[in-house]
Amino acid sequence: MRYSFLLLEPELNTSAARAMNRARAISFLDGVYQTTLDGFAESYQAQKVLFSKTGLNNGKHLLKIVNTDTTMLALDAIKIYK
């Protein structure tokens, strides 16, 4: 599974529930690897920020999140700030 989002603002974060049946994913911003998003947790955790980025220049940015696991990847929110 792969998600792609076009962003127009300089700040963002992604949040998701973490649990035993959740996947790891890798994130790219403008084609550059950023970090591994870890959705796995021993117990359920709601609305955890998995990735955050600030200080982006004005203009278009492409956020891509790629599931690298065989378990579920579920994003609850992508928050974009001006």
N, C-alpha and C positions, 0 to 999 in steps of 0.2 A: 504494500500500500504506500502511496506517495501523496503528499499534499503540497500544493504550491499556492503562494499568496503574493499578490502585488501590493506593495506598501507605498504610501506617499508621505509618511510622517517620520520624524527622526527618532522615535522611541517605541519599543514594543516589548511585550512579554507573552509567553504562552503558558497556559496552565492546564492541568489535567489531574484526574484522580490517579493515585498510585495504589496498586494492589498486587497480589500474587499472580494474577492472570494477565498482567499488563506487560507490554513490550518495551524494548529499548529502540530508540530511533536516532538517526543522525540528522543534524541540521546544517543547512548551508544558507548563507546570506550573500546574495550577488555572486553565487558560484563558488564561494570560499567556505570550506568547512569551518563550523563554529564550535560545536560540542555534541556530545551524546546526551540525548534526553533519556533519562532513566525512569520508566513508569513502574518498575517493579518495587514492591515493598512487602514486608512480611505481614503487615496488617493494612487495612484500608485507610487511605488518607485522602480527604477531599480537597479539591482546588489547590494543588501545590504548583507553584511556579517552577517550570522545568527549564525555561530559557528566557533570558532577558537581555536586551541590547539598548543602549542609550548612545547619544552623541552622533547619530547618523547625519550625514549631510542632507540638505533639502534635495528632493528629487525622488525618482522611482527606485525601489529596492525590491528584490525578489527573495522571499523566504521559502525554502524548500525543506520539507521534513520527510524523511524516508524511513519506513519501518525496516529494521534489520533483523527482525525476529519472526517467529512463526505465530506468536501470540497476538492478542488484540492491541491495537494502538488507537486510543480515543482521546482527542483533544477536547477539553471543555470550553476553552476560550483562547482567543488571540486578542489581546488588548493593545490598541494602538493609540499613542499619545502625541499631542501636538507639542 
